[in-house]
């Protein structure tokens, strides 16, 4: 089964080796036919020194790294 790859914006770099990435998805409401934006935060494993707030990154699904980390930064 292929690993999922998502694109999002870094919203926090406070923890060592952990980045918080906000991923936004857009979809059309089934009844109102209006475009709706929903976002979700993912905790991803990555080096803090090479990334800063607002950077756009790609994250990939991995085996569990810690209690909350299931993703890693690939780009």
Secondary structure as the mmCIF struct_conf table of DSSP 4:
data_model
#
loop_
_struct_conf.conf_type_id
_struct_conf.id
_struct_conf.beg_label_comp_id
_struct_conf.beg_label_asym_id
_struct_conf.beg_label_seq_id
_struct_conf.end_label_comp_id
_struct_conf.end_label_asym_id
_struct_conf.end_label_seq_id
HELX_LH_PP_P HELX_LH_PP_P1 UNK A 2 UNK A 4
STRN STRN1 UNK A 5 UNK A 12
BEND BEND1 UNK A 15 UNK A 15
TURN_TY1_P TURN_TY1_P1 UNK A 16 UNK A 17
STRN STRN2 UNK A 18 UNK A 28
TURN_TY1_P TURN_TY1_P2 UNK A 30 UNK A 32
STRN STRN3 UNK A 35 UNK A 45
HELX_RH_3T_P HELX_RH_3T_P1 UNK A 48 UNK A 50
TURN_TY1_P TURN_TY1_P3 UNK A 53 UNK A 54
STRN STRN4 UNK A 56 UNK A 61
BEND BEND2 UNK A 63 UNK A 63
BEND BEND3 UNK A 66 UNK A 68
STRN STRN5 UNK A 71 UNK A 73
#
